[in-house]
């Protein structure tokens, strides 16, 4: 994220290597775990941004506009529960903090001047009245709002409440010569994603697109590859795959702490 990335703390690094069998996402919602967005976040990152919160529309139904971090058609049903922290707790931030899609699926801690706090998942970004303003989903608005005006608050990036593991969502057009995916449900905002593969003997950083996808314009190549996901606090997860299926949703065995 633009200013926030300058305040990253690179401390203890968690290295995990695992060979994961790919699985196709089913039609049912995936487990969420003991999520409580109204509890205080364990860790916050970067600078707090001051502004006001506004009632979206920000929702999975995309009643007002398309969520910038989702593919055409919106977030897939399989990951809505995890993405929404168990209750469609969603937010949109200003273009000033979009980081060209790097903000997608990160959690933010919203602290209203009334004293109420809640965690929400960033699923979109766009034009705001002021850079520090945010749009929120009805569930977030209903929790925070006490008919105060202005609806003053500050927000900052934070850890998410427990919502299960990471998920890898492969674009439907992904192939060995143009490879693209989302890393969904990160417990900590992601700094970068890298790949080591047939086309990349050393780890190669994937290009972030504005919809939050991670892209290799030349492709991973055929065969086994390893993804390295680096969180903004320095934690690292590495996972090795035999290959991928376009359009598949793959559950990781791991999550950032």
The 8 nearest C-alpha neighbors of each residue, nearest first, counted from 0:
[[1, 98, 4, 3, 96, 102, 101, 2],
 [0, 2, 98, 3, 96, 4, 5, 97],
 [3, 1, 4, 5, 0, 6, 96, 46],
 [4, 2, 45, 0, 5, 6, 1, 46],
 [3, 5, 0, 6, 7, 2, 1, 45],
 [6, 4, 3, 2, 7, 1, 45, 0],
 [5, 7, 45, 4, 3, 8, 2, 46],
 [8, 6, 4, 5, 231, 9, 232, 45],
 [7, 9, 232, 10, 6, 231, 233, 44],
 [10, 8, 233, 232, 7, 11, 231, 12],
 [9, 11, 233, 8, 12, 232, 234, 7],
 [12, 10, 233, 234, 13, 9, 232, 235],
 [13, 11, 234, 233, 235, 10, 14, 9],
 [12, 14, 234, 235, 15, 11, 236, 233],
 [15, 13, 235, 236, 12, 237, 16, 234],
 [14, 16, 236, 237, 13, 17, 235, 238],
 [17, 15, 237, 238, 14, 18, 239, 236],
 [16, 18, 238, 239, 19, 15, 237, 252],
 [17, 19, 239, 240, 238, 20, 16, 241],
 [20, 18, 240, 17, 239, 21, 238, 251],
 [19, 21, 22, 240, 18, 241, 249, 239],
 [22, 20, 249, 19, 243, 23, 240, 250],
 [23, 21, 249, 24, 20, 248, 247, 250],
 [22, 24, 247, 248, 25, 249, 21, 244],
 [25, 23, 248, 247, 22, 77, 249, 26],
 [26, 24, 27, 23, 77, 28, 248, 29],
 [25, 27, 77, 28, 24, 76, 29, 75],
 [28, 26, 25, 77, 29, 76, 24, 78],
 [27, 29, 77, 78, 80, 76, 30, 26],
 [28, 30, 77, 78, 27, 31, 80, 81],
 [31, 29, 32, 163, 28, 81, 162, 80],
 [30, 32, 162, 81, 163, 85, 80, 29],
 [33, 31, 162, 34, 161, 163, 30, 85],
 [34, 32, 161, 35, 31, 162, 160, 85],
 [33, 35, 161, 160, 32, 162, 84, 36],
 [34, 36, 37, 38, 160, 33, 84, 161],
 [37, 35, 118, 117, 38, 160, 34, 84],
 [38, 36, 117, 35, 116, 118, 39, 115],
 [39, 37, 36, 35, 40, 117, 116, 118],
 [38, 40, 41, 37, 116, 117, 118, 36],
 [41, 39, 42, 158, 157, 38, 108, 43],
 [40, 42, 158, 39, 43, 157, 159, 160],
 [43, 41, 40, 157, 158, 44, 156, 39],
 [42, 44, 157, 156, 155, 158, 40, 45],
 [45, 43, 156, 157, 155, 42, 46, 7],
 [46, 44, 3, 6, 7, 155, 47, 156],
 [45, 47, 3, 155, 48, 44, 6, 2],
 [46, 48, 155, 154, 153, 49, 45, 156],
 [49, 47, 153, 131, 154, 155, 46, 50],
 [50, 48, 153, 131, 152, 47, 154, 132],
 [49, 51, 131, 132, 152, 151, 153, 48],
 [52, 50, 151, 132, 150, 152, 53, 133],
 [51, 53, 133, 134, 132, 150, 135, 152],
 [54, 52, 134, 55, 135, 133, 51, 140],
 [53, 55, 135, 134, 140, 56, 136, 137],
 [56, 54, 57, 134, 135, 136, 53, 137],
 [55, 57, 63, 54, 58, 136, 62, 135],
 [56, 58, 55, 136, 135, 90, 89, 61],
 [59, 57, 60, 61, 136, 56, 89, 62],
 [58, 60, 61, 74, 73, 57, 87, 79],
 [59, 61, 58, 62, 73, 57, 63, 65],
 [62, 60, 64, 59, 65, 58, 63, 66],
 [61, 63, 60, 64, 56, 58, 57, 59],
 [64, 62, 61, 56, 65, 57, 55, 58],
 [65, 63, 61, 62, 66, 56, 57, 67],
 [64, 66, 61, 67, 73, 63, 69, 71],
 [67, 65, 123, 68, 69, 122, 64, 61],
 [66, 68, 123, 210, 69, 65, 124, 122],
 [69, 67, 210, 122, 211, 123, 103, 66],
 [68, 70, 73, 74, 67, 66, 210, 71],
 [71, 69, 73, 72, 74, 68, 210, 67],
 [70, 72, 73, 69, 65, 74, 66, 67],
 [71, 73, 70, 74, 69, 75, 65, 61],
 [74, 72, 69, 70, 71, 75, 66, 59],
 [75, 73, 69, 76, 79, 59, 70, 72],
 [76, 74, 77, 78, 73, 79, 72, 69],
 [75, 77, 79, 78, 74, 28, 26, 27],
 [76, 78, 28, 75, 27, 29, 79, 26],
 [79, 77, 81, 76, 80, 82, 75, 29],
 [80, 78, 82, 76, 81, 83, 77, 74],
 [81, 79, 85, 83, 82, 78, 84, 31],
 [80, 82, 31, 84, 162, 78, 83, 79],
 [83, 81, 79, 84, 80, 184, 78, 120],
 [84, 82, 87, 88, 80, 85, 81, 86],
 [85, 83, 81, 82, 86, 88, 34, 80],
 [84, 86, 80, 83, 81, 87, 31, 34],
 [85, 87, 83, 88, 84, 80, 138, 36],
 [86, 88, 83, 89, 85, 84, 138, 58],
 [89, 87, 83, 119, 86, 139, 138, 84],
 [90, 88, 120, 119, 136, 87, 135, 121],
 [91, 89, 135, 121, 134, 120, 119, 136],
 [90, 92, 123, 124, 134, 121, 133, 122],
 [93, 91, 124, 133, 134, 125, 94, 90],
 [92, 94, 95, 125, 124, 130, 127, 126],
 [93, 95, 125, 97, 96, 124, 126, 92],
 [94, 96, 93, 97, 130, 1, 98, 92],
 [97, 95, 94, 98, 1, 0, 93, 92],
 [96, 98, 94, 99, 102, 100, 95, 0],
 [99, 97, 0, 101, 1, 100, 96, 102],
 [100, 98, 209, 97, 101, 208, 207, 102],
 [101, 99, 209, 211, 98, 102, 210, 97],
 [102, 100, 98, 103, 99, 211, 0, 97],
 [101, 103, 97, 100, 105, 0, 98, 104],
 [102, 104, 211, 101, 68, 105, 100, 122],
 [105, 103, 121, 122, 120, 184, 102, 183],
 [106, 104, 188, 103, 121, 102, 120, 107],
 [107, 105, 120, 119, 159, 157, 156, 121],
 [106, 108, 156, 157, 155, 119, 118, 109],
 [107, 109, 118, 154, 155, 117, 157, 156],
 [110, 108, 154, 117, 116, 153, 118, 107],
 [111, 109, 116, 152, 153, 115, 154, 108],
 [112, 110, 152, 113, 115, 114, 151, 116],
 [111, 113, 114, 152, 151, 110, 115, 150],
 [114, 112, 111, 115, 145, 110, 147, 143],
 [115, 113, 112, 111, 116, 110, 143, 152],
 [114, 116, 111, 113, 110, 143, 117, 112],
 [117, 115, 110, 109, 111, 37, 114, 39],
 [116, 118, 37, 109, 36, 108, 119, 38],
 [117, 119, 108, 36, 107, 109, 37, 106],
 [120, 118, 89, 88, 107, 106, 90, 121],
 [119, 121, 106, 89, 90, 105, 104, 122],
 [122, 120, 90, 104, 91, 105, 103, 123],
 [123, 121, 68, 103, 104, 66, 91, 120],
 [124, 122, 67, 91, 66, 68, 121, 92],
 [125, 123, 92, 91, 93, 94, 97, 67],
 [124, 126, 94, 93, 127, 92, 123, 91],
 [125, 127, 93, 94, 128, 124, 130, 92],
 [128, 126, 129, 93, 132, 130, 125, 133],
 [127, 129, 132, 130, 126, 131, 93, 51],
 [130, 128, 127, 132, 131, 50, 93, 51],
 [129, 131, 93, 132, 95, 127, 128, 50],
 [130, 132, 50, 49, 48, 129, 133, 93],
 [133, 131, 50, 51, 129, 130, 52, 127],
 [134, 132, 92, 52, 91, 53, 135, 51],
 [133, 135, 55, 53, 91, 90, 54, 52],
 [134, 136, 90, 55, 54, 57, 89, 139],
 [135, 137, 57, 89, 139, 138, 55, 58],
 [138, 136, 140, 139, 141, 54, 135, 55],
 [139, 137, 141, 140, 136, 88, 142, 87],
 [140, 138, 142, 136, 137, 141, 88, 135],
 [141, 139, 137, 143, 142, 138, 144, 54],
 [142, 140, 138, 139, 144, 143, 137, 145],
 [141, 143, 139, 140, 144, 138, 117, 115],
 [144, 142, 140, 141, 115, 139, 145, 111],
 [143, 145, 141, 146, 140, 142, 147, 150],
 [146, 144, 147, 143, 113, 141, 142, 150],
 [147, 145, 144, 148, 150, 149, 143, 141],
 [148, 146, 145, 150, 149, 144, 113, 151],
 [149, 147, 150, 146, 151, 145, 51, 144],
 [148, 150, 151, 147, 51, 52, 146, 152],
 [151, 149, 148, 51, 147, 52, 152, 111],
 [150, 152, 51, 149, 112, 50, 111, 52],
 [153, 151, 111, 112, 110, 51, 50, 49],
 [152, 154, 49, 48, 110, 109, 47, 50],
 [153, 155, 109, 48, 47, 108, 110, 107],
 [156, 154, 47, 107, 108, 46, 157, 48],
 [155, 157, 107, 44, 43, 106, 108, 45],
 [158, 156, 43, 107, 42, 44, 106, 108],
 [157, 159, 187, 186, 42, 40, 106, 41],
 [160, 158, 186, 106, 161, 157, 187, 40],
 [159, 161, 34, 35, 162, 36, 158, 40],
 [162, 160, 34, 32, 33, 163, 159, 31],
 [163, 161, 31, 32, 81, 34, 160, 84],
 [162, 164, 31, 32, 161, 30, 165, 81],
 [165, 163, 254, 253, 251, 252, 166, 250],
 [164, 166, 251, 184, 254, 185, 183, 250],
 [167, 165, 250, 183, 249, 251, 182, 184],
 [166, 168, 182, 249, 248, 181, 183, 169],
 [167, 169, 248, 181, 180, 247, 166, 249],
 [170, 168, 180, 246, 245, 247, 179, 171],
 [169, 171, 246, 173, 180, 172, 179, 245],
 [170, 172, 246, 245, 173, 169, 247, 244],
 [173, 171, 170, 245, 174, 246, 179, 178],
 [174, 172, 178, 170, 245, 179, 171, 177],
 [173, 175, 177, 178, 176, 172, 245, 218],
 [174, 176, 220, 218, 219, 221, 177, 178],
 [177, 175, 218, 217, 174, 220, 178, 219],
 [178, 176, 218, 216, 174, 217, 175, 173],
 [177, 179, 173, 218, 215, 174, 214, 175],
 [180, 178, 214, 173, 213, 170, 169, 215],
 [181, 179, 169, 212, 170, 213, 168, 182],
 [180, 182, 212, 168, 167, 183, 213, 169],
 [183, 181, 167, 166, 168, 180, 165, 184],
 [182, 184, 166, 185, 181, 165, 167, 104],
 [183, 185, 165, 82, 186, 166, 104, 81],
 [186, 184, 187, 165, 183, 188, 105, 255],
 [185, 187, 159, 255, 158, 184, 254, 256],
 [186, 188, 158, 185, 230, 255, 189, 159],
 [189, 187, 105, 230, 231, 185, 190, 186],
 [190, 188, 230, 231, 191, 229, 187, 185],
 [189, 191, 231, 230, 229, 188, 192, 101],
 [192, 190, 229, 189, 228, 193, 204, 230],
 [193, 191, 228, 227, 205, 204, 229, 226],
 [192, 194, 204, 227, 203, 205, 202, 226],
 [195, 193, 226, 202, 203, 225, 227, 196],
 [194, 196, 202, 199, 225, 201, 224, 200],
 [197, 195, 224, 199, 198, 219, 200, 194],
 [196, 198, 220, 199, 221, 219, 200, 222],
 [197, 199, 220, 196, 219, 200, 218, 195],
 [198, 200, 196, 195, 201, 197, 203, 202],
 [201, 199, 195, 196, 198, 197, 202, 203],
 [202, 200, 199, 195, 203, 196, 194, 198],
 [201, 203, 195, 194, 193, 199, 204, 200],
 [202, 204, 193, 194, 201, 195, 199, 205],
 [205, 203, 193, 192, 194, 206, 202, 191],
 [204, 206, 214, 213, 193, 215, 192, 203],
 [205, 207, 214, 213, 208, 215, 204, 212],
 [206, 208, 213, 212, 211, 214, 205, 100],
 [207, 209, 212, 211, 210, 100, 206, 213],
 [208, 210, 100, 99, 211, 207, 212, 67],
 [211, 209, 68, 100, 208, 67, 212, 69],
 [212, 210, 100, 209, 103, 68, 208, 101],
 [211, 213, 181, 208, 180, 210, 207, 214],
 [214, 212, 207, 180, 205, 206, 179, 181],
 [213, 215, 179, 206, 205, 178, 216, 212],
 [214, 216, 218, 178, 217, 205, 177, 179],
 [215, 217, 177, 218, 214, 178, 176, 206],
 [218, 216, 176, 177, 215, 219, 178, 220],
 [219, 217, 176, 177, 178, 175, 215, 220],
 [220, 218, 175, 198, 196, 178, 197, 176],
 [219, 221, 175, 197, 198, 218, 176, 196],
 [222, 220, 175, 197, 219, 223, 242, 196],
 [221, 223, 242, 241, 224, 220, 197, 196],
 [222, 224, 241, 240, 242, 196, 221, 225],
 [225, 223, 196, 240, 195, 239, 222, 241],
 [224, 226, 239, 195, 238, 194, 240, 196],
 [227, 225, 194, 238, 237, 193, 228, 239],
 [226, 228, 237, 193, 192, 236, 194, 229],
 [229, 227, 192, 236, 235, 191, 237, 226],
 [228, 230, 235, 191, 190, 234, 189, 192],
 [231, 229, 189, 190, 234, 233, 232, 188],
 [230, 232, 190, 233, 189, 7, 188, 229],
 [233, 231, 8, 9, 230, 234, 7, 10],
 [234, 232, 9, 12, 230, 231, 10, 229],
 [233, 235, 12, 13, 230, 232, 229, 11],
 [236, 234, 229, 13, 14, 228, 12, 233],
 [235, 237, 15, 228, 14, 227, 238, 229],
 [238, 236, 227, 16, 15, 226, 228, 235],
 [237, 239, 17, 16, 226, 225, 18, 236],
 [238, 240, 225, 18, 224, 17, 19, 226],
 [241, 239, 242, 224, 223, 19, 18, 225],
 [240, 242, 223, 222, 224, 239, 243, 20],
 [243, 241, 240, 223, 222, 224, 244, 221],
 [244, 242, 245, 21, 241, 240, 247, 169],
 [243, 245, 247, 246, 242, 169, 21, 23],
 [246, 244, 171, 173, 169, 247, 170, 172],
 [245, 247, 171, 169, 170, 244, 248, 168],
 [248, 246, 23, 244, 169, 245, 168, 24],
 [247, 249, 168, 24, 23, 167, 169, 166],
 [250, 248, 167, 22, 21, 166, 247, 23],
 [251, 249, 166, 165, 167, 252, 248, 164],
 [252, 250, 165, 253, 166, 164, 249, 19],
 [251, 253, 164, 250, 254, 165, 19, 17],
 [254, 252, 251, 164, 165, 255, 236, 15],
 [253, 255, 164, 165, 256, 186, 185, 252],
 [254, 256, 186, 187, 185, 234, 253, 236],
 [255, 254, 186, 187, 234, 158, 13, 161]]
